[in-house]
Amino acid sequence: MTVPTGTGAEISWQLRSMTPAVLHGETRGWSYFDGPSGTQMISPAIEAFAAFARSGLSNRHGYSPAGDETEDVVASARAQLRSLLHAEGYHVVFGQNMTSLAFSLGHALARQRGREGARVVVTELEHLANVDPWVQPFSDRGGSVHWLRVDPESLTLQREDIERAESEGGVAVVAATGAANAIGVVPDLAPLRDLASAQGAVFVVDGVHVVPHAPPDLAEVGADIFLCSAYKFYGPHVGVALVRESLLEDLPAYKVMPAPISGAEKLETGSQNHEGIASLAATIAGLGRLVGSSSGEGAREALQALGDREGDLVELLVEELRSMSNVRVFGHEGKRGAFVATVAFTVAGRTPSEVAEALRRDGVFVTAGDFYATALAARLGVDRTGGFVRAGLAGYTSEEDVRHLVESVKKLGR
């Protein structure tokens, strides 16, 4: 493989060189496009996970060197995440995964704000992990859901639905994605933030799919709750919720009686995955070192550069796919930045699972289905035909990988 040049390309090359699974696959002619389902871990994350276990395990508040290390690791990971996401004024909460954290928060919010007629506003772009954890607890208390529809052509949210939600009132939660996991579209969150503010509602942003490509500034996003998952940005399976301090302090969380009544530990029920948290901190530090700094700010810079590089490759991929008469690409039109590096498409005469299986035999790993974005699949008319084929680019994706995918898809029309 030719070593690429240019800032983003060089950082991508460095990331690829520190991702063992990708290098392993390269020797076998494999190309990974399943990043939206989980990226491959970088070596600093793998090494930190093992090193933490080797040095001796201890829970927090222990009276041993290992207990001190656990305290330091958790504090370091919280600080790294605040720096990565410009999240001053937020508590950083760790958990099993994003979905579990969302359900815990949803039950706590419903306990505080749930009542007959309270409404939860969600969008048709969502993964159900950003729908059910809010809708179900509020429904249990007599609340209802208000869906914001997606225009099937522009893939934007329909403004009249937002206006209707505001005029009807009673909104308790507004939940929206930072980038749609199924098709990569990046919605304009400002009108939803304004809706939540006008209604005195909690504004929740699912950042799982946006952090790996374009880590946001939480001060600009204005989310009260922001959720993400480390395994989507080259780290371990650890869920993260960043909760505005003023919200969390007043939240009546379900917890065991002796647990802290304030701060992140209020929501961190039971013992955490401290090996994973150590790996998460090392992931951020490792990403930062790609640009010469092991800080969260360095990781932010690296992810942004990698996102720019992914944008170049997505343009190539979309152009090639659109040149095939039997392929339909969803979105990726208009200004750059309107989509992250996830391309959803279908191939005439083949179900998405048939396409994915054919590409797998060729050493190209995509995914197929509706990806829990059931409302979006229905809106775009693919719910009865198996959903989408999803090609998700990551920071370690190369131009050779893209051309490998293109050539494999072309074979399906022969």
N, C-alpha and C positions, 0 to 999 in steps of 0.2 A: 504494500500500500504506500502511495506517495504521501510524504509528510506535508500537510497543508500549511499555508502561510496566511498571515493576517491575524489580528488579535483574537477574534472569536474562534477562528479555525484552529489557531495554535492552542487555545485553552481547551477546545474540544478534543484535540489530539492528546493533551496531557490527561484529561479526564478519562479518555478511552484507555490510556496506558496504565491507569490505576484502577481499572475495573476488571478484576480477574475473570468474571464470567464472560464478559464481552471478548476478551482476548482468547479465552478458551474456545468460544464460538467461532472466532475469526479463523482459527486453524481448521475448522470443519466447514467453512463456507456458510456460516449462519449469520443472519441479520435480525436483530431484535427490534421489533416495532410494537412491543406490548408494554411500553412504559406507562401508559395510563392505568394499567392494571397493577403496576409496581415496577419501578426501575431496578436495575442490578446494583448491588451494593459496591461502594468503593472500598479499596483496601484499608484506609484508616478506620472506617466504620467496623469492618470485620475484625481488624486487629484489636481495636479498643474493646469490643465485646468479649473477645477471648481473654485479653489481658486483665480485665476487671474480674472475671471469674477466677483466673489463676492466682490473683493477689490475695484472695480470701474474701468470701462474701459475708456481708453484715448488713442488717437493716439500718435505717436511720435511727438516730438517738442511741446508738450503741456505744459501749465503752471499750473500744478497740481501735487500732489503726485502720482496720477495714471499715468500721463505722464512720470514722472521720472522712475516709475516701468517699464513701457514699454521700455524705453531706456535701462534700466539695463538688462531686459530679453533678448532683441535682442542681446546686446553685449555679454552677457553670453553664449547664444546659439552659436554664431559665434565662440567664444573662445573654447567652448566644442568640436565643430566639428573639428576645426583645430587640437586640441589635439588628438581626437579620430583617425584621419586619417593622422597624421603627415604631416599637410598641411600648413607649413609655406610658405609664398610667394603666397598664394591663397586668393582671395576674396570669402567669403561665401555668396551666394545669396539664398534667400528664395522665394518660389513661390507656386502656387496652387498645383502642382504636378511635377514629373520629366518630363512628356511629354510636358506640357505647357512651362516649362523652356527650354526644348530642341528646341521647335519650335521658341521661341524668339531668342535663340542663333543662330539657323540655319538661320533665316532671316537676323540677323545682320552679320553673316559670309558671306552669299551670297551677301549682300550689299557691303561688303568690298572686297571679293575675287571672286565673281561670274562673269563668263565671258564665251564666246563661247569656248567649249572644256574643261573647268574645270571639273575635275572628283572627285566624292565622292566614296571612297572605303568602303564597308561594308561587313559583313560576313554572311554566312547562319545560324549562330548560333543566330542571333539577334531577340529579340522582336522588332516588327515594330516601337516601340517608339524610337528606336535607329537607325532607317533607314529613315522613311518618313520625320522627322523634318530636316534632312540634304539634302536628295535627292530632295524633292519637291522645296525648294527655289532655289537650284542651277539649277534644270531643267528649272525653269521659266526664267533663264538667259542664257540658252543654254548649260548648263552642262550636264553631264551624270553620270551613276552609274557603278561601277566596282565591281562585286560580287566575294568574296573569297569563294570557294566551301569547303564543309565539306566532308571528306572521310567517307563514311557510315559505315565502319568497325571500324576504329580507333577513329572516331569522332574528328579528328584533322583537322586543316585547311591545304589546299594543298599548299605546298611551291611554286610550279610553278606559281600559281595564284598571289602570292605576288611578285615574281620575274618579272612576266609580267607587273604588275601594275607599278613597278619601271622603267622598261625599256620603257614603253609607255609614262611615265611622265604626267605632267599636273595635279598632284594630289593636291587638295585643302584641303580635309578633309579625315581623316582615322577614322572610328568609329567602335569600337569593344566592346564586353561585357566582364566584369570581370568574370562572370559565367553565363552560359546559363540558363535562367529561366525555360525552358521547360524540360531539362534533367540534369541540374546540372554540365555539363562539364566545367572545368576551362581551357581556352585556354592559350597558351603561347603568352603573349602580346609583348615580346621583339622584334620579327621580325616586328610587326606592328608599334611599337614605332620607330624602326630604319627606316622603310619605310617613316613614316611621317617626321622624322628628315631630311632624305636625300632629300625629296621633298619640304621641307619648308612648310609642311602642318600642319594643326591643328589636334592634336591627341585627340580624344574623347573616354572616357571610360564610359560605362553604368555600374555603380557599384551597382545598385539596388539589385541584387541577391547575391552579394558577401559580402557586408558589414555585414549582419546578421550572417554570418558563419566564415568569415576570413577577418576582416577589413584590407585593404591594407595600405601600406606606400606610400603616393603619391610621395614622393621623389624618390622612387624606380620605381613606375609605370611609371612616366614621363608624365602623362596625362596633356594636356593643359586645358581640361574640364573634370571634373569628376562629374557624376550625381548619386544621390541616393534618397531614400524616407524613411522618418522616420517610416511610418507605417509597413515597412518590418522588423524593428528591435525594435518592442514592443512599438512604440510610436504612435503619431497622424498622420493624413493625411496632411503632409507638405512636399513639394518637396524641394530638395537642389541641387544647382549647385556650385561646387568649381571651380573657373576660375582663371587661372594663372594671377597674377596682371598685368604683362606686356601685355598680350593679351587683357584683359578687358579695360585697359586704352585707347587703340587705337581702340576699337570696336565701329563702328557707330550704336549704338543700337537705335531702335525705342522707343521713349519715349515722354511724354508731355514736352513742352518746358521748364517750370521752374524746372523740376526734375534735380537732380545732374548730372553733366557731367563726374563724375569719381566715382570709388568705386562701391560697391555692389548695392547701391541704384539706380545706373544708369539702372539696369535691373529690379529692384523691382517696377514695375509700379503699382500705386494705393496703397491703404492701404493693409497691410499684415494681415494674420491670426495670430494676436499676441497671442491669447489664445493658438493656436496650437504651436507657437514658444516657449511659456512658458512651454508647455507640453513636447516639444522636449528636451529642456534643462533639465527638470526633468527626462526624460527618460534616458539620458546619465548619469546623476548623480546617478539615481537609479541603473543602471547597474554597475556603478563603485563601489557602496556600497557593491555589492556582493563580492568584493575582498578587502573591507576595505578602499576604496578611492572614493570620489564622483567626481573625475576628469574624463576628457575624456580619459586619459591614463588608469585609472582604468577600465572604460567601455571597452576599447580595450582589456585589459587583460581578463576581464570576457567573452567577446564574443569569444576570442580565446580559452579559456578553454571550453566554451560551444560547440564550433565547434569541438574540439577534442572528446568530449562526443558524439556528434551527429555522428561522424565518426564511433565510436564503434557500435552504434545502426544501422547505415546504413549497416555495414558489416553483422550484424545479419539479417536484413531485406532482403538484396540482396541474401544471402545464402538460406534463406527460400523460397523466391520467385523462385529462380532458381531450387529448388528441385521439383517444380511443372511442370509437362510436358506440361501443357496448358498455361503457362505464359512465355512471352518474356520480358526480362529486357534489356533496352538500356544503354549500357556503364557500368560504375562501374567495370572496369577491370584495372589491372596495379597498379601503385604505389598510395599510399594514398595521398590525396591532389589534385589528378587529377579531382576530382568531389567534389562538396559540397553536403550537405545532402538533395538532391532532387532525387527521384527515379522515372523514367518514365517506364511504362510497359504496355503491352496489354495482354488480356486474350482471348484465342482462342474461337471463337463461340459467343463472346459478344462484342458489341460496347463499347468504353470507357464510354459513358454516361450511358449505362446499368449497367456497373460495378460500377460506382460511385453511381448510384441510389440504387443498391443492398447493397452496403456498408453503405450508409446512413441509410437504414432501420435497419442496425445492429449497428448503433451508431458510425460509422467510417466515418470521413469527409475528402474525397480526392477531387480532381478536375479532370475534363476531357476536352479534346479539343486540339487545337494546341497552345493555350496561346499566340497568336499573333506571334508565331515563324513559320510563314507560309512557308518560304523557307526551314527550317529544316524539317518540317513535310513532305514536298514534297520529299526532298532528302532521307529521311528514309522510304518513301513509305507508310505513314500512313495518308496522306492528304485526301484520298477518303474513309477512314474507320472510321473517327471520331477523329483521332489524337491519343493522349496518355491518359492513366490514370496517374495522377501525385500525388505521395505521398511525401509531403514536410515536413521534420522533422524540428522542432524548438528547442530552448534551453530548453523548458519545456516538450518536448516529453520524455516519460518514456519507460522503457523496456516493461512494461505491455501494453502500447499503441501499441508498435510494434507487440507484440504477438496477440493483439486484431485484428490488421490489417491482420496479416498472417492468423489467423483462419477464418476471414471473407472471404478472397480470396479463401481459401481452400474449403469453402462451395460451391463456384461457380462451382467446378469440380465434385460435387457429384450428 
